[in-house]
Amino acid sequence: MNTGRIIKKTYSENFTIIPNSIAQDNTLMLEEKALLVYILSLPSDWVIYKQNLYKSLPDREGKIDRAFKGLQQKGYINSFKVHGDDGKFIGWNHIF
């Protein structure tokens, strides 16, 4: 008989805590949520390079780029240009 209950498994190791505000944000597309959850599940010292995302995920580059840009536009990712001591652009820092 279908009771409509959601039965959840309890995890005690190797899991990621995701705020309900992310999971329940109805302004996020599924691809954006999936990418954000994937990124939040990575170690805190992991450096984000788009090439690594392209290699790690089965989606095409364009789909990943669109989800990443959507997360930036919605304020889930803040990206800042990084310049060396000589003033030359050397990369991006992303805050999630």
The 8 nearest C-alpha neighbors of each residue, nearest first, counted from 0:
[[1, 2, 3, 4, 5, 6, 7, 8],
 [0, 2, 3, 4, 5, 6, 7, 8],
 [3, 1, 4, 0, 5, 6, 7, 8],
 [2, 4, 1, 5, 0, 6, 7, 8],
 [5, 3, 2, 6, 1, 7, 0, 8],
 [4, 6, 7, 3, 2, 8, 1, 9],
 [7, 5, 4, 8, 3, 9, 2, 1],
 [8, 6, 5, 9, 10, 4, 3, 11],
 [7, 9, 10, 6, 5, 11, 14, 12],
 [10, 8, 7, 11, 12, 6, 14, 13],
 [11, 9, 12, 8, 14, 13, 7, 15],
 [10, 12, 9, 13, 14, 8, 15, 16],
 [11, 13, 14, 10, 15, 9, 16, 8],
 [14, 12, 15, 11, 10, 40, 16, 41],
 [15, 13, 12, 10, 16, 11, 40, 17],
 [16, 14, 40, 17, 13, 39, 36, 41],
 [15, 17, 18, 14, 40, 39, 19, 36],
 [16, 18, 15, 19, 21, 36, 22, 39],
 [19, 17, 20, 21, 16, 22, 23, 15],
 [20, 18, 22, 21, 23, 17, 24, 16],
 [19, 21, 18, 23, 22, 24, 17, 25],
 [22, 20, 24, 19, 23, 18, 17, 32],
 [21, 23, 19, 20, 24, 18, 32, 17],
 [22, 24, 20, 21, 19, 25, 27, 18],
 [25, 23, 21, 26, 20, 22, 27, 19],
 [24, 26, 27, 23, 28, 22, 21, 29],
 [25, 27, 24, 28, 73, 23, 29, 31],
 [28, 26, 25, 24, 31, 32, 29, 70],
 [27, 29, 31, 30, 32, 26, 25, 66],
 [28, 30, 32, 31, 33, 27, 34, 66],
 [31, 29, 33, 28, 32, 66, 34, 62],
 [30, 32, 66, 28, 34, 29, 33, 27],
 [33, 31, 35, 29, 30, 34, 36, 27],
 [32, 34, 30, 36, 31, 35, 29, 37],
 [35, 33, 37, 31, 36, 32, 30, 38],
 [34, 36, 32, 38, 37, 33, 39, 31],
 [35, 37, 39, 33, 34, 38, 32, 40],
 [38, 36, 34, 40, 35, 39, 33, 41],
 [37, 39, 35, 40, 41, 36, 34, 47],
 [40, 38, 36, 41, 37, 35, 15, 17],
 [39, 41, 37, 38, 15, 36, 42, 14],
 [42, 40, 38, 39, 43, 45, 37, 44],
 [43, 41, 45, 44, 40, 39, 38, 46],
 [42, 44, 45, 41, 39, 46, 40, 38],
 [43, 45, 42, 46, 41, 47, 39, 40],
 [46, 44, 42, 43, 47, 41, 38, 48],
 [45, 47, 44, 48, 43, 92, 42, 51],
 [48, 46, 45, 49, 51, 52, 93, 92],
 [47, 49, 51, 50, 46, 52, 53, 91],
 [48, 50, 52, 51, 53, 47, 64, 63],
 [49, 51, 53, 48, 52, 54, 47, 55],
 [52, 50, 54, 48, 49, 53, 55, 47],
 [51, 53, 49, 55, 54, 50, 56, 48],
 [52, 54, 50, 51, 55, 56, 60, 49],
 [53, 55, 51, 52, 56, 50, 57, 49],
 [56, 54, 52, 53, 51, 57, 50, 58],
 [55, 57, 58, 53, 54, 52, 59, 63],
 [56, 58, 59, 55, 53, 54, 60, 52],
 [59, 57, 56, 62, 60, 63, 53, 61],
 [58, 60, 62, 61, 63, 57, 53, 56],
 [59, 61, 63, 62, 53, 64, 58, 52],
 [62, 60, 64, 63, 59, 65, 58, 66],
 [61, 63, 65, 64, 59, 60, 66, 58],
 [62, 64, 60, 66, 61, 65, 67, 59],
 [63, 65, 61, 67, 62, 66, 60, 68],
 [66, 64, 68, 62, 67, 63, 69, 61],
 [67, 65, 31, 69, 63, 68, 64, 30],
 [68, 66, 64, 70, 69, 65, 63, 71],
 [69, 67, 71, 65, 70, 66, 64, 72],
 [68, 70, 66, 72, 71, 67, 65, 73],
 [71, 69, 75, 73, 67, 68, 72, 76],
 [72, 70, 76, 68, 74, 69, 73, 75],
 [71, 73, 69, 70, 74, 68, 75, 76],
 [74, 72, 70, 71, 75, 69, 76, 27],
 [75, 73, 71, 76, 72, 70, 77, 95],
 [74, 76, 70, 95, 71, 73, 77, 72],
 [77, 75, 71, 95, 74, 94, 70, 78],
 [78, 76, 94, 93, 71, 74, 95, 75],
 [79, 77, 93, 92, 76, 94, 91, 80],
 [78, 80, 92, 91, 81, 93, 77, 94],
 [81, 79, 91, 90, 92, 82, 78, 88],
 [80, 82, 90, 91, 89, 88, 79, 92],
 [83, 81, 88, 87, 86, 89, 80, 84],
 [82, 84, 86, 85, 87, 89, 88, 81],
 [83, 85, 86, 82, 87, 88, 81, 89],
 [84, 86, 83, 87, 82, 88, 89, 81],
 [87, 85, 83, 82, 84, 88, 89, 81],
 [88, 86, 82, 83, 85, 89, 84, 81],
 [87, 89, 82, 81, 90, 83, 86, 80],
 [90, 88, 82, 81, 87, 83, 91, 80],
 [91, 89, 81, 88, 80, 92, 82, 79],
 [90, 92, 80, 81, 79, 93, 78, 89],
 [91, 93, 79, 78, 80, 81, 94, 90],
 [94, 92, 78, 77, 76, 91, 79, 95],
 [93, 95, 77, 76, 78, 92, 75, 79],
 [94, 76, 75, 93, 77, 39, 35, 74]]
